[in-house]
Amino acid sequence: MERKKKWQTHRGFIQDQNKGFDVIECEKCGFKHIVPIPTKEELQSVYQNDYYSMVKPLYIERYREDLGWWNIVYADRYETFEECLPTKFQRKMLDVGSGPGFYLLHGKERGWETLGIEPSEKAVAHSRSLGLNIIEGFLTSDNFKDMGTFDVIHMSEVLEHIPDPTEMISITNLMLNPGGLLCVVVPNDYSFFQGVLRTECGFKPWWVAPPHHINYFNFDSLTNLLERCGYSVFLKEATFPIDIFLLMGCNYIGNDEVGRYCHRSRMNFEMNLWRSGQNKVRRSLYQAFAQQGIGREIILYARKD
Protein backbone atom coordinates (compact mmCIF):
# COMPACT_ATOMS: atom_id res chain seq x y z
CA MET A 1 0.00 0.00 0.00
CA GLU A 2 1.45 3.34 -1.05
CA ARG A 3 -1.32 5.61 0.20
CA LYS A 4 -0.53 8.08 2.97
CA LYS A 5 -2.83 8.55 5.94
CA LYS A 6 -3.03 11.57 8.24
CA TRP A 7 -4.66 11.37 11.67
CA GLN A 8 -4.29 14.27 14.09
CA THR A 9 -0.52 14.96 14.18
CA HIS A 10 0.40 11.49 12.84
CA ARG A 11 1.13 10.83 9.18
CA GLY A 12 2.63 7.99 7.17
CA PHE A 13 2.20 5.38 4.47
CA ILE A 14 -0.42 2.73 5.21
CA GLN A 15 1.15 -0.71 5.79
CA ASP A 16 -1.96 -2.77 6.61
CA GLN A 17 -5.64 -2.46 7.51
CA ASN A 18 -7.51 -4.48 10.13
CA LYS A 19 -10.78 -4.08 12.06
CA GLY A 20 -11.25 -0.49 10.97
CA PHE A 21 -7.69 0.55 11.85
CA ASP A 22 -4.82 1.47 9.55
CA VAL A 23 -1.21 0.62 10.40
CA ILE A 24 1.00 3.51 9.30
CA GLU A 25 4.77 4.03 9.19
CA CYS A 26 4.51 7.19 11.27
CA GLU A 27 6.84 10.01 10.25
CA LYS A 28 6.37 11.76 13.59
CA CYS A 29 6.86 8.78 15.91
CA GLY A 30 9.51 6.87 13.96
CA PHE A 31 7.74 3.52 14.27
CA LYS A 32 4.61 1.81 12.96
CA HIS A 33 1.32 2.19 14.82
CA ILE A 34 -2.39 2.03 14.23
CA VAL A 35 -4.69 4.97 13.63
CA PRO A 36 -6.94 5.97 15.14
CA ILE A 37 -5.07 5.44 18.42
CA PRO A 38 -7.42 4.28 21.21
CA THR A 39 -7.85 6.71 24.09
CA LYS A 40 -6.35 6.10 27.53
CA GLU A 41 -9.88 5.66 28.88
CA GLU A 42 -10.70 2.95 26.33
CA LEU A 43 -7.49 1.07 27.15
CA GLN A 44 -8.03 1.42 30.88
CA SER A 45 -11.30 -0.48 30.61
CA VAL A 46 -9.65 -3.28 28.63
CA TYR A 47 -6.63 -3.84 30.85
CA GLN A 48 -8.16 -3.30 34.26
CA ASN A 49 -11.18 -5.52 33.77
CA ASP A 50 -11.06 -7.70 30.66
CA TYR A 51 -7.51 -8.61 29.67
CA TYR A 52 -6.88 -11.69 31.83
CA SER A 53 -10.49 -12.87 31.76
CA MET A 54 -11.33 -12.30 28.08
CA VAL A 55 -8.10 -11.92 26.07
CA LYS A 56 -5.77 -14.25 27.99
CA PRO A 57 -7.91 -16.42 30.30
CA LEU A 58 -5.24 -19.16 30.67
CA TYR A 59 -2.27 -16.80 30.97
CA ILE A 60 -1.50 -17.17 34.69
CA GLU A 61 -2.20 -20.91 34.70
CA ARG A 62 0.20 -21.50 31.80
CA TYR A 63 2.75 -19.16 33.30
CA ARG A 64 2.84 -21.45 36.34
CA GLU A 65 3.20 -24.52 34.13
CA ASP A 66 6.18 -22.96 32.36
CA LEU A 67 7.77 -21.32 35.41
CA GLY A 68 10.99 -23.37 35.24
CA TRP A 69 11.62 -22.01 31.75
CA TRP A 70 10.58 -18.48 32.69
CA ASN A 71 13.10 -18.45 35.52
CA ILE A 72 15.88 -19.15 32.99
CA VAL A 73 14.62 -16.21 30.93
CA TYR A 74 14.57 -14.00 34.01
CA ALA A 75 18.00 -15.14 35.17
CA ASP A 76 19.45 -13.89 31.88
CA ARG A 77 18.08 -10.42 32.54
CA TYR A 78 19.04 -10.17 36.19
CA GLU A 79 22.54 -11.46 35.45
CA THR A 80 22.92 -8.73 32.83
CA PHE A 81 21.80 -6.09 35.31
CA GLU A 82 24.11 -7.40 38.02
CA GLU A 83 27.08 -7.43 35.65
CA CYS A 84 26.43 -3.95 34.26
CA LEU A 85 25.32 -1.96 37.31
CA PRO A 86 28.01 -0.14 39.29
CA THR A 87 28.67 -1.86 42.62
CA LYS A 88 27.48 1.20 44.58
CA PHE A 89 23.92 0.71 43.31
CA GLN A 90 21.39 -0.82 45.71
CA ARG A 91 19.64 -3.06 43.16
CA LYS A 92 16.26 -1.37 43.30
CA MET A 93 13.93 -2.59 40.53
CA LEU A 94 10.66 -1.32 39.01
CA ASP A 95 8.71 -3.63 36.70
CA VAL A 96 6.23 -1.72 34.52
CA GLY A 97 3.33 -3.97 33.54
CA SER A 98 4.37 -6.57 36.10
CA GLY A 99 1.63 -9.08 35.24
CA PRO A 100 1.29 -12.06 37.61
CA GLY A 101 4.50 -11.09 39.42
CA PHE A 102 6.86 -13.99 38.71
CA TYR A 103 9.58 -11.74 37.27
CA LEU A 104 9.60 -9.65 40.47
CA LEU A 105 9.51 -12.78 42.64
CA HIS A 106 12.65 -14.02 40.88
CA GLY A 107 14.36 -10.71 41.63
CA LYS A 108 13.23 -10.66 45.24
CA GLU A 109 14.69 -14.14 45.72
CA ARG A 110 18.01 -12.81 44.33
CA GLY A 111 18.02 -10.04 46.93
CA TRP A 112 16.62 -7.18 44.86
CA GLU A 113 14.26 -4.55 46.26
CA THR A 114 11.28 -4.76 43.91
CA LEU A 115 8.17 -2.79 43.02
CA GLY A 116 5.63 -3.50 40.28
CA ILE A 117 2.91 -1.45 38.65
CA GLU A 118 0.12 -3.34 36.88
CA PRO A 119 -3.40 -2.34 35.71
CA SER A 120 -5.09 -5.76 35.84
CA GLU A 121 -6.98 -6.43 39.09
CA LYS A 122 -6.56 -10.18 38.63
CA ALA A 123 -2.80 -9.96 38.05
CA VAL A 124 -2.35 -7.56 40.98
CA ALA A 125 -4.20 -9.91 43.33
CA HIS A 126 -2.05 -12.83 42.19
CA SER A 127 1.16 -10.83 42.64
CA ARG A 128 0.21 -9.72 46.13
CA SER A 129 -0.53 -13.34 47.05
CA LEU A 130 3.18 -13.95 46.34
CA GLY A 131 4.11 -11.30 48.91
CA LEU A 132 5.08 -8.67 46.34
CA ASN A 133 4.74 -4.90 46.53
CA ILE A 134 2.45 -3.89 43.64
CA ILE A 135 0.74 -0.64 42.67
CA GLU A 136 -2.53 -1.14 40.78
CA GLY A 137 -2.82 1.16 37.78
CA PHE A 138 -0.87 2.62 34.87
CA LEU A 139 2.46 4.46 35.03
CA THR A 140 1.69 8.07 34.09
CA SER A 141 3.12 11.56 34.24
CA ASP A 142 0.79 12.18 37.20
CA ASN A 143 1.96 9.37 39.49
CA PHE A 144 5.59 8.52 38.69
CA LYS A 145 7.07 11.00 41.18
CA ASP A 146 5.32 9.20 44.05
CA MET A 147 7.27 5.99 43.38
CA GLY A 148 10.80 7.31 43.91
CA THR A 149 13.85 6.44 41.83
CA PHE A 150 15.28 3.12 40.71
CA ASP A 151 18.48 1.48 39.55
CA VAL A 152 16.74 -0.67 36.92
CA ILE A 153 13.39 -0.42 35.15
CA HIS A 154 12.06 -3.46 33.31
CA MET A 155 9.24 -3.25 30.78
CA SER A 156 8.24 -6.44 28.96
CA GLU A 157 5.41 -6.60 26.40
CA VAL A 158 4.13 -3.14 27.36
CA LEU A 159 5.09 -0.59 24.69
CA GLU A 160 3.04 -2.27 21.98
CA HIS A 161 -0.13 -1.73 24.05
CA ILE A 162 0.06 1.94 25.05
CA PRO A 163 -1.00 5.09 23.17
CA ASP A 164 2.25 7.06 23.64
CA PRO A 165 5.48 5.02 23.88
CA THR A 166 7.63 8.17 23.68
CA GLU A 167 5.99 9.59 26.79
CA MET A 168 6.41 6.27 28.62
CA ILE A 169 10.13 5.95 27.84
CA SER A 170 10.68 9.59 28.80
CA ILE A 171 9.00 8.95 32.17
CA THR A 172 11.30 5.99 32.85
CA ASN A 173 14.31 8.21 32.20
CA LEU A 174 13.13 10.59 34.93
CA MET A 175 12.71 7.68 37.36
CA LEU A 176 16.16 6.13 36.90
CA ASN A 177 19.18 7.05 38.95
CA PRO A 178 22.13 8.41 36.90
CA GLY A 179 23.71 5.46 35.09
CA GLY A 180 20.63 3.31 35.73
CA LEU A 181 19.49 0.61 33.32
CA LEU A 182 16.35 0.09 31.25
CA CYS A 183 15.32 -3.24 29.72
CA VAL A 184 12.54 -3.16 27.11
CA VAL A 185 10.98 -6.23 25.47
CA VAL A 186 8.51 -5.93 22.57
CA PRO A 187 7.35 -8.13 19.69
CA ASN A 188 9.55 -7.98 16.59
CA ASP A 189 6.90 -7.13 14.02
CA TYR A 190 7.12 -6.70 10.24
CA SER A 191 10.24 -8.84 10.54
CA PHE A 192 12.23 -10.58 7.82
CA PHE A 193 10.60 -13.96 8.55
CA GLN A 194 7.13 -12.43 8.57
CA GLY A 195 7.84 -10.84 5.21
CA VAL A 196 8.78 -14.21 3.71
CA LEU A 197 5.67 -15.81 5.18
CA ARG A 198 3.51 -13.17 3.51
CA THR A 199 5.15 -13.15 0.09
CA GLU A 200 6.04 -16.83 -0.31
CA CYS A 201 3.59 -18.72 1.91
CA GLY A 202 0.42 -16.64 1.63
CA PHE A 203 0.08 -15.73 5.30
CA LYS A 204 -2.00 -12.74 6.33
CA PRO A 205 -0.40 -10.33 8.86
CA TRP A 206 -1.61 -12.19 11.96
CA TRP A 207 0.53 -10.01 14.24
CA VAL A 208 -1.59 -6.94 13.45
CA ALA A 209 -4.00 -7.10 16.38
CA PRO A 210 -5.78 -3.82 17.09
CA PRO A 211 -6.85 -2.41 19.44
CA HIS A 212 -4.71 -4.43 21.86
CA HIS A 213 -1.54 -4.01 19.81
CA ILE A 214 -1.20 -0.36 18.92
CA ASN A 215 2.52 -0.07 18.10
CA TYR A 216 4.80 -2.25 15.94
CA PHE A 217 8.58 -2.10 16.38
CA ASN A 218 11.73 -3.51 14.84
CA PHE A 219 15.25 -3.37 16.29
CA ASP A 220 16.08 -0.07 14.59
CA SER A 221 12.88 1.79 15.45
CA LEU A 222 13.00 0.72 19.11
CA THR A 223 16.69 1.65 19.38
CA ASN A 224 15.97 5.06 17.89
CA LEU A 225 13.10 5.63 20.33
CA LEU A 226 15.29 4.88 23.34
CA GLU A 227 18.11 7.07 22.07
CA ARG A 228 15.75 9.99 21.47
CA CYS A 229 14.62 9.69 25.09
CA GLY A 230 18.09 9.89 26.63
CA TYR A 231 19.39 6.32 26.59
CA SER A 232 22.40 4.52 25.13
CA VAL A 233 21.62 0.96 24.02
CA PHE A 234 24.48 -1.36 24.98
CA LEU A 235 23.05 -4.83 24.30
CA LYS A 236 20.56 -6.21 21.77
CA GLU A 237 19.12 -9.71 22.02
CA ALA A 238 16.31 -11.58 20.34
CA THR A 239 14.10 -14.35 21.62
CA PHE A 240 13.70 -17.69 19.85
CA PRO A 241 12.27 -17.14 16.33
CA ILE A 242 9.10 -19.13 16.95
CA ASP A 243 7.85 -18.19 13.47
CA ILE A 244 10.51 -20.51 12.06
CA PHE A 245 7.94 -23.28 12.68
CA LEU A 246 5.62 -21.55 10.21
CA LEU A 247 8.37 -21.51 7.60
CA MET A 248 8.83 -25.26 8.15
CA GLY A 249 5.12 -25.95 7.59
CA CYS A 250 3.96 -26.22 11.20
CA ASN A 251 1.11 -23.70 11.30
CA TYR A 252 0.20 -22.67 14.84
CA ILE A 253 -1.77 -19.54 13.90
CA GLY A 254 -5.21 -19.86 15.49
CA ASN A 255 -4.45 -23.41 16.69
CA ASP A 256 -3.76 -23.52 20.43
CA GLU A 257 -2.74 -27.18 20.46
CA VAL A 258 -0.11 -26.70 17.75
CA GLY A 259 0.97 -23.45 19.37
CA ARG A 260 1.63 -25.20 22.68
CA TYR A 261 3.61 -27.91 20.86
CA CYS A 262 5.83 -25.27 19.23
CA HIS A 263 6.26 -23.41 22.50
CA ARG A 264 7.23 -26.61 24.36
CA SER A 265 9.74 -27.41 21.63
CA ARG A 266 11.30 -23.97 22.08
CA MET A 267 11.39 -24.47 25.86
CA ASN A 268 13.05 -27.88 25.47
CA PHE A 269 15.70 -26.39 23.19
CA GLU A 270 16.55 -23.61 25.63
CA MET A 271 16.33 -25.63 28.84
CA ASN A 272 18.54 -28.42 27.45
CA LEU A 273 21.23 -25.87 26.58
CA TRP A 274 20.91 -24.34 30.04
CA ARG A 275 21.15 -27.71 31.82
CA SER A 276 24.25 -28.62 29.81
CA GLY A 277 26.02 -25.42 30.83
CA GLN A 278 25.72 -23.84 27.38
CA ASN A 279 23.52 -20.88 28.25
CA LYS A 280 26.18 -18.41 27.08
CA VAL A 281 26.14 -20.10 23.68
CA ARG A 282 22.37 -19.65 23.49
CA ARG A 283 22.61 -15.97 24.42
CA SER A 284 25.38 -15.43 21.86
CA LEU A 285 23.17 -17.07 19.23
CA TYR A 286 20.24 -14.80 20.09
CA GLN A 287 22.50 -11.74 20.02
CA ALA A 288 23.59 -12.78 16.52
CA PHE A 289 19.93 -13.17 15.55
CA ALA A 290 19.32 -9.62 16.78
CA GLN A 291 22.00 -8.30 14.43
CA GLN A 292 20.04 -9.82 11.53
CA GLY A 293 16.63 -8.63 12.77
CA ILE A 294 15.55 -12.22 13.49
CA GLY A 295 13.62 -13.34 16.58
CA ARG A 296 10.04 -13.15 17.78
CA GLU A 297 10.76 -10.53 20.44
CA ILE A 298 13.27 -7.70 20.73
CA ILE A 299 15.20 -7.28 23.99
CA LEU A 300 17.13 -4.05 24.40
CA TYR A 301 19.30 -3.12 27.38
CA ALA A 302 20.08 0.58 27.69
CA ARG A 303 21.80 2.93 30.11
CA LYS A 304 20.54 6.35 31.09
CA ASP A 305 22.87 8.97 29.61
C-alpha positions as CSV (number, residue, x, y, z in Angstrom):
1,M,0.0,0.0,0.0
2,E,1.5,3.3,-1.0
3,R,-1.3,5.6,0.2
4,K,-0.5,8.1,3.0
5,K,-2.8,8.5,5.9
6,K,-3.0,11.6,8.2
7,W,-4.7,11.4,11.7
8,Q,-4.3,14.3,14.1
9,T,-0.5,15.0,14.2
10,H,0.4,11.5,12.8
11,R,1.1,10.8,9.2
12,G,2.6,8.0,7.2
13,F,2.2,5.4,4.5
14,I,-0.4,2.7,5.2
15,Q,1.1,-0.7,5.8
16,D,-2.0,-2.8,6.6
17,Q,-5.6,-2.5,7.5
18,N,-7.5,-4.5,10.1
19,K,-10.8,-4.1,12.1
20,G,-11.3,-0.5,11.0
21,F,-7.7,0.5,11.9
22,D,-4.8,1.5,9.5
23,V,-1.2,0.6,10.4
24,I,1.0,3.5,9.3
25,E,4.8,4.0,9.2
26,C,4.5,7.2,11.3
27,E,6.8,10.0,10.2
28,K,6.4,11.8,13.6
29,C,6.9,8.8,15.9
30,G,9.5,6.9,14.0
31,F,7.7,3.5,14.3
32,K,4.6,1.8,13.0
33,H,1.3,2.2,14.8
34,I,-2.4,2.0,14.2
35,V,-4.7,5.0,13.6
36,P,-6.9,6.0,15.1
37,I,-5.1,5.4,18.4
38,P,-7.4,4.3,21.2
39,T,-7.9,6.7,24.1
40,K,-6.4,6.1,27.5
41,E,-9.9,5.7,28.9
42,E,-10.7,2.9,26.3
43,L,-7.5,1.1,27.2
44,Q,-8.0,1.4,30.9
45,S,-11.3,-0.5,30.6
46,V,-9.6,-3.3,28.6
47,Y,-6.6,-3.8,30.9
48,Q,-8.2,-3.3,34.3
49,N,-11.2,-5.5,33.8
50,D,-11.1,-7.7,30.7
51,Y,-7.5,-8.6,29.7
52,Y,-6.9,-11.7,31.8
53,S,-10.5,-12.9,31.8
54,M,-11.3,-12.3,28.1
55,V,-8.1,-11.9,26.1
56,K,-5.8,-14.2,28.0
57,P,-7.9,-16.4,30.3
58,L,-5.2,-19.2,30.7
59,Y,-2.3,-16.8,31.0
60,I,-1.5,-17.2,34.7
61,E,-2.2,-20.9,34.7
62,R,0.2,-21.5,31.8
63,Y,2.8,-19.2,33.3
64,R,2.8,-21.4,36.3
65,E,3.2,-24.5,34.1
66,D,6.2,-23.0,32.4
67,L,7.8,-21.3,35.4
68,G,11.0,-23.4,35.2
69,W,11.6,-22.0,31.8
70,W,10.6,-18.5,32.7
71,N,13.1,-18.5,35.5
72,I,15.9,-19.2,33.0
73,V,14.6,-16.2,30.9
74,Y,14.6,-14.0,34.0
75,A,18.0,-15.1,35.2
76,D,19.4,-13.9,31.9
77,R,18.1,-10.4,32.5
78,Y,19.0,-10.2,36.2
79,E,22.5,-11.5,35.4
80,T,22.9,-8.7,32.8
81,F,21.8,-6.1,35.3
82,E,24.1,-7.4,38.0
83,E,27.1,-7.4,35.7
84,C,26.4,-3.9,34.3
85,L,25.3,-2.0,37.3
86,P,28.0,-0.1,39.3
87,T,28.7,-1.9,42.6
88,K,27.5,1.2,44.6
89,F,23.9,0.7,43.3
90,Q,21.4,-0.8,45.7
91,R,19.6,-3.1,43.2
92,K,16.3,-1.4,43.3
93,M,13.9,-2.6,40.5
94,L,10.7,-1.3,39.0
95,D,8.7,-3.6,36.7
96,V,6.2,-1.7,34.5
97,G,3.3,-4.0,33.5
98,S,4.4,-6.6,36.1
99,G,1.6,-9.1,35.2
100,P,1.3,-12.1,37.6
101,G,4.5,-11.1,39.4
102,F,6.9,-14.0,38.7
103,Y,9.6,-11.7,37.3
104,L,9.6,-9.7,40.5
105,L,9.5,-12.8,42.6
106,H,12.6,-14.0,40.9
107,G,14.4,-10.7,41.6
108,K,13.2,-10.7,45.2
109,E,14.7,-14.1,45.7
110,R,18.0,-12.8,44.3
111,G,18.0,-10.0,46.9
112,W,16.6,-7.2,44.9
113,E,14.3,-4.5,46.3
114,T,11.3,-4.8,43.9
115,L,8.2,-2.8,43.0
116,G,5.6,-3.5,40.3
117,I,2.9,-1.5,38.7
118,E,0.1,-3.3,36.9
119,P,-3.4,-2.3,35.7
120,S,-5.1,-5.8,35.8
121,E,-7.0,-6.4,39.1
122,K,-6.6,-10.2,38.6
123,A,-2.8,-10.0,38.1
124,V,-2.3,-7.6,41.0
125,A,-4.2,-9.9,43.3
126,H,-2.0,-12.8,42.2
127,S,1.2,-10.8,42.6
128,R,0.2,-9.7,46.1
129,S,-0.5,-13.3,47.0
130,L,3.2,-14.0,46.3
131,G,4.1,-11.3,48.9
132,L,5.1,-8.7,46.3
133,N,4.7,-4.9,46.5
134,I,2.5,-3.9,43.6
135,I,0.7,-0.6,42.7
136,E,-2.5,-1.1,40.8
137,G,-2.8,1.2,37.8
138,F,-0.9,2.6,34.9
139,L,2.5,4.5,35.0
140,T,1.7,8.1,34.1
141,S,3.1,11.6,34.2
142,D,0.8,12.2,37.2
143,N,2.0,9.4,39.5
144,F,5.6,8.5,38.7
145,K,7.1,11.0,41.2
146,D,5.3,9.2,44.1
147,M,7.3,6.0,43.4
148,G,10.8,7.3,43.9
149,T,13.8,6.4,41.8
150,F,15.3,3.1,40.7
151,D,18.5,1.5,39.5
152,V,16.7,-0.7,36.9
153,I,13.4,-0.4,35.1
154,H,12.1,-3.5,33.3
155,M,9.2,-3.3,30.8
156,S,8.2,-6.4,29.0
157,E,5.4,-6.6,26.4
158,V,4.1,-3.1,27.4
159,L,5.1,-0.6,24.7
160,E,3.0,-2.3,22.0
161,H,-0.1,-1.7,24.1
162,I,0.1,1.9,25.0
163,P,-1.0,5.1,23.2
164,D,2.2,7.1,23.6
165,P,5.5,5.0,23.9
166,T,7.6,8.2,23.7
167,E,6.0,9.6,26.8
168,M,6.4,6.3,28.6
169,I,10.1,5.9,27.8
170,S,10.7,9.6,28.8
171,I,9.0,8.9,32.2
172,T,11.3,6.0,32.9
173,N,14.3,8.2,32.2
174,L,13.1,10.6,34.9
175,M,12.7,7.7,37.4
176,L,16.2,6.1,36.9
177,N,19.2,7.1,39.0
178,P,22.1,8.4,36.9
179,G,23.7,5.5,35.1
180,G,20.6,3.3,35.7
181,L,19.5,0.6,33.3
182,L,16.4,0.1,31.2
183,C,15.3,-3.2,29.7
184,V,12.5,-3.2,27.1
185,V,11.0,-6.2,25.5
186,V,8.5,-5.9,22.6
187,P,7.3,-8.1,19.7
188,N,9.5,-8.0,16.6
189,D,6.9,-7.1,14.0
190,Y,7.1,-6.7,10.2
191,S,10.2,-8.8,10.5
192,F,12.2,-10.6,7.8
193,F,10.6,-14.0,8.6
194,Q,7.1,-12.4,8.6
195,G,7.8,-10.8,5.2
196,V,8.8,-14.2,3.7
197,L,5.7,-15.8,5.2
198,R,3.5,-13.2,3.5
199,T,5.2,-13.1,0.1
200,E,6.0,-16.8,-0.3
201,C,3.6,-18.7,1.9
202,G,0.4,-16.6,1.6
203,F,0.1,-15.7,5.3
204,K,-2.0,-12.7,6.3
205,P,-0.4,-10.3,8.9
206,W,-1.6,-12.2,12.0
207,W,0.5,-10.0,14.2
208,V,-1.6,-6.9,13.4
209,A,-4.0,-7.1,16.4
210,P,-5.8,-3.8,17.1
211,P,-6.8,-2.4,19.4
212,H,-4.7,-4.4,21.9
213,H,-1.5,-4.0,19.8
214,I,-1.2,-0.4,18.9
215,N,2.5,-0.1,18.1
216,Y,4.8,-2.3,15.9
217,F,8.6,-2.1,16.4
218,N,11.7,-3.5,14.8
219,F,15.3,-3.4,16.3
220,D,16.1,-0.1,14.6
221,S,12.9,1.8,15.5
222,L,13.0,0.7,19.1
223,T,16.7,1.7,19.4
224,N,16.0,5.1,17.9
225,L,13.1,5.6,20.3
226,L,15.3,4.9,23.3
227,E,18.1,7.1,22.1
228,R,15.7,10.0,21.5
229,C,14.6,9.7,25.1
230,G,18.1,9.9,26.6
231,Y,19.4,6.3,26.6
232,S,22.4,4.5,25.1
233,V,21.6,1.0,24.0
234,F,24.5,-1.4,25.0
235,L,23.0,-4.8,24.3
236,K,20.6,-6.2,21.8
237,E,19.1,-9.7,22.0
238,A,16.3,-11.6,20.3
239,T,14.1,-14.3,21.6
240,F,13.7,-17.7,19.9
241,P,12.3,-17.1,16.3
242,I,9.1,-19.1,16.9
243,D,7.8,-18.2,13.5
244,I,10.5,-20.5,12.1
245,F,7.9,-23.3,12.7
246,L,5.6,-21.6,10.2
247,L,8.4,-21.5,7.6
248,M,8.8,-25.3,8.2
249,G,5.1,-25.9,7.6
250,C,4.0,-26.2,11.2
251,N,1.1,-23.7,11.3
252,Y,0.2,-22.7,14.8
253,I,-1.8,-19.5,13.9
254,G,-5.2,-19.9,15.5
255,N,-4.4,-23.4,16.7
256,D,-3.8,-23.5,20.4
257,E,-2.7,-27.2,20.5
258,V,-0.1,-26.7,17.8
259,G,1.0,-23.4,19.4
260,R,1.6,-25.2,22.7
261,Y,3.6,-27.9,20.9
262,C,5.8,-25.3,19.2
263,H,6.3,-23.4,22.5
264,R,7.2,-26.6,24.4
265,S,9.7,-27.4,21.6
266,R,11.3,-24.0,22.1
267,M,11.4,-24.5,25.9
268,N,13.0,-27.9,25.5
269,F,15.7,-26.4,23.2
270,E,16.5,-23.6,25.6
271,M,16.3,-25.6,28.8
272,N,18.5,-28.4,27.4
273,L,21.2,-25.9,26.6
274,W,20.9,-24.3,30.0
275,R,21.1,-27.7,31.8
276,S,24.2,-28.6,29.8
277,G,26.0,-25.4,30.8
278,Q,25.7,-23.8,27.4
279,N,23.5,-20.9,28.2
280,K,26.2,-18.4,27.1
281,V,26.1,-20.1,23.7
282,R,22.4,-19.6,23.5
283,R,22.6,-16.0,24.4
284,S,25.4,-15.4,21.9
285,L,23.2,-17.1,19.2
286,Y,20.2,-14.8,20.1
287,Q,22.5,-11.7,20.0
288,A,23.6,-12.8,16.5
289,F,19.9,-13.2,15.6
290,A,19.3,-9.6,16.8
291,Q,22.0,-8.3,14.4
292,Q,20.0,-9.8,11.5
293,G,16.6,-8.6,12.8
294,I,15.6,-12.2,13.5
295,G,13.6,-13.3,16.6
296,R,10.0,-13.2,17.8
297,E,10.8,-10.5,20.4
298,I,13.3,-7.7,20.7
299,I,15.2,-7.3,24.0
300,L,17.1,-4.0,24.4
301,Y,19.3,-3.1,27.4
302,A,20.1,0.6,27.7
303,R,21.8,2.9,30.1
304,K,20.5,6.4,31.1
305,D,22.9,9.0,29.6
